[in-house]
Amino acid sequence: MAKLYLVPTPIGNLEDITLRALRVLKEVDLILAEDTRTSSVLLKHYDIATHMESHHKFNEHKTSDTVCAKILGGMNVALISDAGSPGISDPGFYLVRTCIAAGVEVESLPGATAFVPALVNSGYPTTTFTFDGFLPVKKGRQTKMLEIAAREHTSIVYESPFRLVKTLQQICDLMGSERQVAVCREITKKFEECRRGSAQELFNWYKSNQPKGEIVVIIAGKDYKWGEEDEQQEEE
């Protein structure tokens, strides 16, 4: 029976793709790509000649039924985004829901996604965390940040380099200037960086050093102090 495959693609370094992902992309009848021009670089690199069509946030509501019908008709389809795992701050959810409702089998492959290496690399607690994706640009932004401010566990958000300084300023204002934060950018790429410190320290740094590239912001819980896990373990 034909199915829908969700295939993660590298978030920077083209070597960060699994052998299984490459096999699936070569074997399926159709690849749905967020941007065919971007994805063509990856496919050309690995000599994958499978036909591609566009599937992005501006057309997914219109095309998902058609794609589902193709799979029901016997066509195996793979969905990829420009980088990372489909459905994680990228198109995918609507198509998956449509296929499930129609009885189409969905198979999600494991693979690259930006927030996992950023979280682990931050050094902040990973036992419990919340991934919030992109913060609202305007309406609901302060409400969401106040929600994050009240959490005792680690929070993760994606941010644009053009809004990072504003976000760090808001963290200082709404969560306290000493709130522990890590800014991870350009993960897996040549200029990868993970800078940690208080919200005020990072605000001062990035106000003078314009950030570039894809950014993940890790925000520690409200009462977190660096190294407190070690102290708790020693007491136990």
C-alpha positions as CSV (number, residue, x, y, z in Angstrom):
1,M,0.0,0.0,0.0
2,A,1.3,3.5,-0.9
3,K,2.0,5.9,1.9
4,L,3.1,9.4,2.8
5,Y,6.7,9.7,4.1
6,L,7.9,12.6,6.2
7,V,11.6,13.0,5.5
8,P,13.8,15.3,7.6
9,T,16.5,17.1,5.6
10,P,19.8,18.7,6.8
11,I,19.5,22.1,8.6
12,G,22.9,23.1,7.2
13,N,25.5,20.5,6.7
14,L,24.5,18.3,3.8
15,E,26.0,15.2,5.5
16,D,23.4,15.3,8.2
17,I,20.9,13.0,6.3
18,T,20.3,9.4,7.0
19,L,20.8,6.5,4.6
20,R,17.2,5.6,5.0
21,A,16.1,9.1,4.0
22,L,18.2,9.0,0.9
23,R,16.7,5.6,-0.1
24,V,13.2,6.8,0.4
25,L,13.7,10.0,-1.6
26,K,15.1,7.9,-4.5
27,E,12.3,5.3,-4.4
28,V,9.1,7.4,-4.0
29,D,7.1,8.6,-7.0
30,L,6.9,12.2,-5.9
31,I,8.7,14.6,-3.5
32,L,6.7,17.5,-2.1
33,A,9.2,20.3,-1.3
34,E,8.6,23.6,0.5
35,D,10.8,25.3,-2.1
36,T,11.9,23.2,-5.1
37,R,14.8,25.5,-5.8
38,T,16.2,25.0,-2.3
39,S,15.6,21.3,-2.2
40,S,17.1,20.8,-5.7
41,V,20.5,21.6,-4.2
42,L,20.2,18.6,-1.8
43,L,18.8,16.2,-4.4
44,K,21.4,17.1,-7.0
45,H,24.1,16.6,-4.4
46,Y,22.9,13.0,-3.8
47,D,22.0,12.3,-7.5
48,I,18.3,12.0,-6.7
49,A,16.1,12.6,-9.8
50,T,12.7,12.0,-8.3
51,H,10.1,14.5,-9.6
52,M,9.3,17.4,-7.2
53,E,6.3,19.6,-6.7
54,S,5.8,22.6,-4.4
55,H,4.0,22.1,-1.0
56,H,4.2,25.2,1.3
57,K,2.2,27.2,3.8
58,F,0.5,29.2,1.0
59,N,-0.9,26.2,-0.9
60,E,-1.1,23.3,1.6
61,H,-4.8,23.8,2.3
62,K,-5.6,23.6,-1.4
63,T,-3.3,20.8,-2.4
64,S,-3.5,18.4,0.5
65,D,-6.7,16.7,-0.7
66,T,-5.1,16.2,-4.2
67,V,-1.9,14.7,-2.7
68,C,-4.0,12.4,-0.5
69,A,-5.9,11.2,-3.6
70,K,-2.6,10.5,-5.4
71,I,-1.4,8.3,-2.5
72,L,-4.8,6.5,-2.4
73,G,-4.3,5.9,-6.1
74,G,-1.0,4.1,-5.5
75,M,1.6,6.9,-5.5
76,N,4.2,6.9,-2.8
77,V,4.9,10.5,-1.7
78,A,7.7,12.1,0.4
79,L,7.3,15.4,2.1
80,I,10.4,17.5,2.9
81,S,10.9,21.1,4.1
82,D,13.7,23.5,3.2
83,A,15.6,22.2,6.3
84,G,14.7,20.0,9.3
85,S,11.7,17.9,10.0
86,P,8.4,18.6,8.2
87,G,5.7,19.8,10.6
88,I,8.1,21.4,13.1
89,S,7.6,25.1,12.4
90,D,7.3,24.1,8.7
91,P,4.4,22.8,6.5
92,G,3.3,19.3,7.2
93,F,0.6,19.1,9.9
94,Y,-2.3,19.8,7.6
95,L,-1.3,17.2,5.0
96,V,-0.6,14.6,7.7
97,R,-4.0,15.2,9.3
98,T,-5.7,15.0,5.9
99,C,-4.0,11.7,5.1
100,I,-4.8,10.1,8.5
101,A,-8.5,11.1,8.1
102,A,-8.5,9.4,4.7
103,G,-6.9,6.2,6.0
104,V,-3.5,6.8,4.3
105,E,-0.5,5.4,6.2
106,V,2.0,8.0,7.3
107,E,5.6,7.1,8.1
108,S,7.8,9.7,9.8
109,L,11.5,9.3,9.6
110,P,13.8,10.5,12.4
111,G,16.4,13.1,11.5
112,A,17.6,16.7,11.7
113,T,15.8,19.4,13.6
114,A,17.3,22.5,15.0
115,F,16.0,22.7,18.5
116,V,17.3,19.4,19.8
117,P,21.1,20.1,19.4
118,A,20.5,23.6,20.6
119,L,18.8,22.4,23.7
120,V,21.5,19.8,24.5
121,N,24.3,22.3,23.8
122,S,22.8,25.0,26.0
123,G,23.7,23.1,29.2
124,Y,20.3,23.9,30.7
125,P,18.1,21.1,32.1
126,T,16.6,18.8,29.5
127,T,14.4,16.5,31.7
128,T,11.4,18.8,31.0
129,F,11.1,21.4,28.3
130,T,8.6,23.2,26.2
131,F,9.1,24.0,22.5
132,D,7.2,27.1,21.5
133,G,8.4,27.5,17.9
134,F,8.3,31.1,16.6
135,L,7.0,33.7,19.0
136,P,4.0,35.7,17.7
137,V,5.3,38.8,15.9
138,K,2.7,41.2,17.4
139,K,-0.6,40.0,18.8
140,G,-0.1,37.6,21.7
141,R,3.6,38.0,21.9
142,Q,3.7,39.5,25.4
143,T,1.2,36.9,26.6
144,K,3.3,34.1,25.4
145,M,6.5,35.6,26.9
146,L,4.8,36.0,30.3
147,E,3.8,32.3,30.0
148,I,7.4,31.4,29.4
149,A,8.5,33.7,32.3
150,A,6.4,31.7,34.7
151,R,7.8,28.3,33.8
152,E,10.1,26.5,36.0
153,H,11.5,24.3,33.2
154,T,13.5,25.1,30.0
155,S,11.7,26.8,27.1
156,I,12.8,26.8,23.4
157,V,11.9,29.4,20.7
158,Y,12.9,30.1,17.2
159,E,13.8,33.6,16.3
160,S,14.7,35.8,13.3
161,P,18.1,37.5,13.5
162,F,16.2,40.8,12.8
163,R,14.1,40.4,16.0
164,L,16.7,38.7,18.3
165,V,17.8,41.9,20.1
166,K,14.1,42.9,20.6
167,T,13.4,39.5,22.0
168,L,16.3,39.6,24.4
169,Q,15.2,43.1,25.6
170,Q,11.7,41.7,26.2
171,I,13.2,38.8,28.2
172,C,15.0,41.3,30.4
173,D,11.9,43.4,30.9
174,L,9.4,40.5,31.4
175,M,11.6,37.7,32.9
176,G,14.4,39.6,34.6
177,S,17.8,40.7,33.3
178,E,19.5,37.7,35.1
179,R,17.3,35.1,33.4
180,Q,19.7,32.5,31.9
181,V,19.6,32.3,28.1
182,A,21.5,30.6,25.4
183,V,21.5,31.8,21.8
184,C,22.4,29.1,19.3
185,R,22.7,30.0,15.6
186,E,23.9,28.5,12.4
187,I,23.7,25.0,13.8
188,T,25.8,22.5,11.8
189,K,27.1,25.3,9.6
190,K,30.6,26.8,9.3
191,F,29.9,29.7,11.7
192,E,28.0,27.7,14.3
193,E,27.8,29.5,17.7
194,C,26.2,28.9,21.0
195,R,26.5,31.9,23.4
196,R,25.3,31.5,27.0
197,G,24.7,34.0,29.8
198,S,22.2,36.3,31.4
199,A,19.6,37.9,29.2
200,Q,21.2,41.3,29.8
201,E,24.7,40.0,28.8
202,L,23.4,38.5,25.6
203,F,21.3,41.7,24.9
204,N,24.5,43.8,25.2
205,W,26.5,41.5,23.0
206,Y,24.0,41.2,20.2
207,K,23.1,44.9,20.3
208,S,26.7,45.5,19.3
209,N,27.2,42.4,17.1
210,Q,24.4,42.0,14.6
211,P,23.4,38.3,14.5
212,K,23.0,36.3,11.2
213,G,21.5,33.0,10.2
214,E,18.9,30.7,11.8
215,I,18.6,31.2,15.6
216,V,17.3,29.0,18.4
217,V,16.9,30.7,21.8
218,I,16.9,28.5,24.9
219,I,15.5,30.1,28.1
220,A,16.2,28.5,31.4
221,G,13.4,28.0,34.1
222,K,12.6,31.0,36.2
223,D,14.6,29.9,39.3
224,Y,17.4,28.1,37.5
225,K,21.0,28.9,38.6
226,W,23.9,27.5,36.6
227,G,25.3,24.3,38.2
228,E,22.4,23.8,40.7
229,E,21.9,20.2,39.4
230,D,25.4,19.3,40.5
231,E,24.7,20.7,44.0
232,Q,21.5,18.8,44.2
233,Q,23.2,15.5,43.2
234,E,25.9,16.1,45.8
235,E,23.3,16.6,48.5
236,E,21.6,13.3,47.5
